[in-house]
């Protein structure tokens, strides 16, 4: 299939494709003296990607640099519009492509990722795509060194999971097919998975799954957890629990704000409000086991926020009862679906107060 990114498209291309296109055009300029406005590269599936080149310049007789602007198409991507710079150095030697990182490309400092500790965070698939395309331009007695830079990478990396994963100083060069598919959660979901790899590589047996920042903060306060054992799942509980089981995780504590964790007790494993939002219905059902006043139950059903429900339950003196039961039900549901993993659950409010919990024989000490 051919993807022509010179035209406006709902599809986009990855940082790996940017690096490949830039390196190809810079090497082409060194070898044949022609500046290309666009290049046609091939991804690892055999698809053709036609990518525009913003700028090419020759630095000396054997060195050139090209700039490609990342276009994520219709997808929401933090790197959309950033410049990816590929510098190439053509040398005599055995036919080969050597790939390095430059400014704004992170360095891996923890075990468990696809790239070894101490190396630049350029994933295997982009490396393979760069090498495959550039080898086509080399003679048997030529080798090329490629240095990839993202000038805004260090700044942007602070808004990603990279610091937690142990990737310091910049972004990762990512991509499997080289194509960004519009409005897809796939890339984001896959970016969450390395957290599990890092935790296991660092020897953690019990992981703590949280929705996001609130859960991270209170996991540290309540469980004295370390960064590496806390796994942010966003809304993708089912996906991340599947990955945990695949990777052999044996113990998980689910911890988070009531508004998210309530949904798990109802068997909802994508907790985005656009997918399912029946918090009030679930709360009404559990509350009905402790409250026999229909008017109060109706208030719970039609409350605007979860916090409003908490006040009603607290006033009735059943807050702990309701949320202990919800936490227990969460554990029952996930244990049934992800058999073989020991689960616990802690539900908190916005201040980190424990509303309810259900912890079985999980280890208190992790390593």
ZIDAWO-V313102 format. One line per field, one symbol per residue. ss: DSSP state (H for helix, E for strand, L for the rest). psi: psi as a letter, one per 30 degrees, with the letter a starting at -180 (. if undefined). burial: # if it has 16 or more other C-alpha atoms within 10 Angstrom, else .. A space follows every 50 residues. Layout:
# ZIDAWO-V313102
ss: ???
psi: ???
burial: ???
This chain:
# ZIDAWO-V313102
ss: LEEELLLLLLLEELHHHHHHHHHHHHHHHHHHLLLLLEEEEELLLLLEEE EELLEEEEEELLEEEEEEELLLLLLLLLLLLLEEEEEEEEEELLLEEEEE ELLLELEELLLLLLLLLLLELELHHHHHHHHHHHHLLLLLLEEEEEEEEL LLHHHHHLLLLHHHHLEELLELELLLLLEELLLLLHHHHHHHHHHHHHHH HLLLLEEEEELLHHHHHHHHHHHLLLHHHEEELLLEHHHHHHHHHHLLLL EEEEEEEHHHHHHHHLLLLELLLLLLLLHHHHHHHHHLLLLLLHHHHHHH HLLLLHHHHHHHHHHHLLHHHHHHHHHHHHHHHHHHHLLLLEEEEEEELL LLLEEEEEELLLLLLLL
psi: kkjjgflklflalleeeeeeeeeeeeeeeeefgkkkflljlkaffgkkjj kkkekkkkeaegklkkkkkkjgbgljkfgkflkkkjkkjklkakjljkkl lbkgklkkfllflfklkflkijleeeeeeeeeeefffklfgklkkkjkkj egeeeeffgafeeefgjkgalkjlkeffkkkkhkfeeeefffefeeeeee fggkekljklebeeeeefeeeeghlleffkjkfbgieeeeeeeeeeggkf kkkkklkeeeeeeefggjgjgkffekiheeeeeeeeefffkgjeeeeeee egkeleeeeeeeeeefggeeeefeeeeeeeeeeeeeeikfkkllkkklaf fgkjelljkbhkkeke.
burial: ..###.....####################....##.######...#### ###.##.#....#############.#.##.#########.....##.## #############.#.#..####.###########..#...######### ####.##...######################....#....######### ...#########.######.....#.###############.##....## ################.####.....########.##...#....##..# #....#..##.##....##############.##......#########. .#.######........
